[in-house]
Every structure is written in C-alpha cells, then in structure tokens.
Amino acid sequence: MTLRIHAEALYEALKDLLTDHDAGQVKAMLEQELRYVVPTWTGGKPDCPGWYWYKARGVSEPQLILVGHGRIDTKLMADLGPPNNLVDVQRVEGKWAGPLLPPT
C-alpha cells in the first residue's frame, strides 16, 4: 500500500468524526503535504529552496541537488557541482521531484 493510498484511507475512516469541514479543502491540503513526503517527477522547475531529485535528459540516474537563492539576487540556483556550480534553475532542462523535507 502506498503512502498516498494509506493517507486517503485514513481520511475516509476519520471524516465522519470530523465536525463541519470542506472535504475538497482537506484533500487539497493532504495532496500538498504528500508532495513533500512522496515527490513525483515533473517537468516544472523548482519554485522554492530545498533539496530536489533531478534527472537530466538522456541520463537514467537521478541525483540529489540543493536549490537555493543566488548570492547576488534572489533567483533560485541549482548547485550542479563543478564545473558549472550554481546555475539558474530556469536554464536547467530535465525532470524535478521535490522539495524534500529534512529529517526530524
């Protein structure tokens, strides 16, 4: 059973015990939180700082990349390591998954 299916089953079991609530809003919040726990591959660029899985086009092995704000401005930059080092995420082609939450 995937974490997503388990979370949806928990909600279904608990929804009758909850007082007035908007089921759509609860499911949207659940989906948003699952994004951090169970990232999925997307062609969209990162929109906030954090650790992301990145898979370059034509490369089968994904790598973990830190995305943060640039030193000079607030552009999001991906740390691709030498020789490129920090590159504007808008210029990086490939698939992304994340951001990942740090462990507690």
C-alpha positions in Angstrom: 0.0 0.0 0.0 1.4 3.4 -1.0 1.6 6.2 1.5 -0.9 8.2 -0.7 -3.5 5.4 -0.6 -2.9 4.9 3.2 -3.4 8.7 3.8 -6.6 8.7 1.8 -7.9 5.6 3.7 -7.2 7.3 7.0 -9.1 10.4 5.9 -12.1 8.2 4.8 -12.1 6.5 8.1 -11.9 9.8 10.1 -14.1 12.1 8.1 -17.3 11.1 9.9 -15.7 12.0 13.2 -14.7 15.5 12.0 -17.1 18.3 12.5 -18.1 20.6 9.7 -15.3 20.6 7.2 -14.7 21.1 3.5 -13.7 17.7 2.0 -12.2 19.4 -1.0 -10.0 21.6 1.2 -8.9 18.7 3.3 -7.9 16.6 0.2 -6.1 19.6 -1.2 -4.1 20.1 2.0 -3.4 16.3 2.1 -2.1 16.5 -1.5 0.1 19.5 -0.7 1.7 17.7 2.3 2.2 14.5 0.4 4.2 16.4 -2.2 6.9 16.8 0.4 6.8 13.2 1.5 6.2 11.4 -1.8 7.7 13.6 -4.6 6.7 12.8 -8.2 8.7 13.6 -11.3 7.6 16.8 -13.1 8.9 18.9 -15.9 8.1 22.0 -13.8 11.0 24.0 -12.3 11.5 24.3 -8.6 9.6 27.2 -7.1 11.2 27.3 -3.6 14.6 26.5 -2.0 15.2 22.9 -0.9 16.7 19.6 -1.8 15.3 18.1 -5.1 15.8 15.0 -7.1 16.9 15.9 -10.6 17.1 13.8 -13.7 18.8 15.3 -16.7 17.5 14.5 -20.2 19.1 11.3 -21.6 20.5 10.3 -18.1 18.8 7.5 -16.3 20.4 8.0 -12.9 18.8 10.8 -10.8 20.8 13.0 -8.5 20.0 15.0 -5.4 20.6 18.7 -5.9 20.4 21.7 -3.5 18.4 24.6 -4.8 18.8 27.9 -3.1 18.8 31.7 -3.6 21.7 33.2 -5.5 24.4 35.1 -3.8 23.8 38.4 -5.7 20.0 38.2 -6.2 17.1 36.1 -5.2 17.0 33.9 -8.3 16.7 30.2 -7.5 20.0 28.5 -8.3 20.8 24.8 -8.6 24.1 23.6 -7.3 25.2 21.2 -10.1 28.8 21.0 -8.8 32.0 21.6 -10.8 32.5 22.9 -13.4 29.1 24.7 -13.6 28.4 25.1 -9.8 25.4 27.4 -9.3 23.1 27.6 -12.4 19.8 29.4 -12.7 17.1 26.7 -12.4 15.3 28.2 -15.3 18.2 27.2 -17.5 18.4 23.6 -16.3 16.5 21.1 -18.5 15.2 17.9 -17.1 12.8 16.5 -14.6 12.5 17.5 -11.0 10.9 16.0 -7.9 10.7 17.7 -4.5 11.4 19.7 -2.4 12.2 17.0 0.2 11.6 17.7 3.9 14.7 17.4 6.1 14.6 14.5 8.6 13.4 15.3 12.2 
